[in-house]
Amino acid sequence: MAQKLTKKAKIAVKPVKTVPVKKGVLAMPKEYISAVGRRKTAVARVRIWPGKQELVVNGKPISTYFKGETLKKIYQLPFAITETLGQYTGSIKVAGSGMMSQADALVHGVARALVKADTEKYKSLLKAKGLLTRDPRMKETRKAGQGGRARAKKQSPKR
């Protein structure tokens, strides 16, 4: 048989010292170029400014956020086309969808920001490669009263 507790047990809890975590690695300047890039449900809010540091994505360096050679080639594409690799640094916040869509949204945002930086030089180069156009392909929505997925039909009974 269980005992009934009448008084709450008092447990002494010692406070733990915490080290303040720096929000982001870069010091944000007062003047920057901002743009928004989108792909599927991913949204990238890009802020770039002249500098030699690595881009920061969601508080992490871009090389640790997007790992692998394929993603590296994707996110460096607008800088490689405009020959500005290593000339700009920035802060990027990405949300939604998966890694590939986030990388594509980042590229779209960076391309738009570079056009704002220097329209005459970069717009024709980036437009020719199709980086300024938002990719309209989205996931097909599911239909009500069907088998769960977008094009799935309900299974008919055999007998």
N, C-alpha and C positions, 0 to 999 in steps of 0.2 A: 504494500500500500504506500502511496506517495505522501510525502509530508507537505503540508501547506506552509508556504513561506509568508511570514507576516511583515518582515522588514526587507527592504532592498539591500542587497550586499553592496557595500561601498568599495570600489576598486580604485586604487591610486593610479592615475595615468600621468606619466611624465611627458612633458612637451618635447617634441623632436625638433631640432634645428633644421631648417630647410635652406638650401642655397637658391637664391633667385635665378631663374632661368631667363636668359636673354631671348627676347622675341625676335627671331631672325638674326642673321649674321651680319647683314650690311647696315651701314648708317644711311638713312634715307635723306637725300638732298631736298632742298625746297623746290627745285624745279626738275620735273621729270616729264616724260612722255607716256601717256597711258592709253591703252586700247583694250578691247574685249575680243576674244576669239572663241568660237563655238564649233562643236562637232558632236553629233548625236545629242546626248544630254550633258556632255561635258562643257563647262564654261571656264575659261582662263582669263583672269584679270591681270593684265601685264602692265608693269611700270618699268621703263628703261631709262637710263641716263648714261652719258659717256663715262667710261671707267674700264679698268683692266681686271676687275674681280670676276669670279664665276657667278652665274645667275643663281638665285635662290628661289626654290619652288616649295611652297608651304613650310618655310622655315628650314629646309634642308638644301644643301648644295645640289645643283641639277644632276651632277654625275651620280649621286647616291639615290636620288629620287627616281630617275629614269636610268636603270642599270642595263648594260648590254650595248653592243656596237650598233645594232639596228636602230634602237631608240636614239642613240647618240647622233647618228646620221640624220635622223628625222628632225630633232630639235635644233641642229646646227644648220639646216638647209637654208632658212632665210638669210642668215649671216654669211654663209658660203656664197650664195648667189650675188649678194650685194657687196661682197669682199669686205665685210666689217667684222670678221671673226676676231674676237678679243678686244674690240674697240668699245663695246657697250656692256654694261652690267645692269642688273635689275632685280626686281622682286616680283614674283608671280604667284598668284593664288589660283589653284585649280581645284574644281569640285565636280563630282558626278561622273558617271559612266566608268569605263575601264582604262587601263594604261595607254593603249593605242589611241583611243579617242581623246584622252587627256593630252597626249603628245601632239595630236593633230590640232586640237584647240589652241595649244600653246603656240604652235607654228603660225596659225591664223592670226592670233593676237600679236605676236612679235612682228609679223609682216605688216600688219596695220600700223603698229607703232613706228616701224622704220619708215613707212610712207609719210607719217606725220613729221618725222625728223627731217627728211629731205625728199619732197615730192618729186622734183624734177629728175633726180638721180635714180631713185629706187622704184618708183611706181611702174614704169614700163618693164623693168626686169622681173619684178615680183608678179605682175599681172600675166606676163608671158608664161611663167611657170605654173600659174593657177593658184597661187598662195593667198590671193586677196579674196577669192570667191569662197563663200561658206558652203561646205559640202551639205546638200539638202537631204541626203539619205538618212532616214530614221528607222527605228524598229517599228514594224507593223503592229498596230494595236490589236488586241484580241477582241473577238466578236462575242456578244452576249448570247447565251444559249447554245454554245458550241462546246467542243471537247477540251477547252482550256487554253490551247495555244492559238495563234493568229488564224491559221488555216485548217486546224484540226476539225474533223467532223465527228459527231457522236457515232459510236459503233452501233450498228443495227443488230437486234437479236436474231439468232439463227433459227430458232424454232418457236 
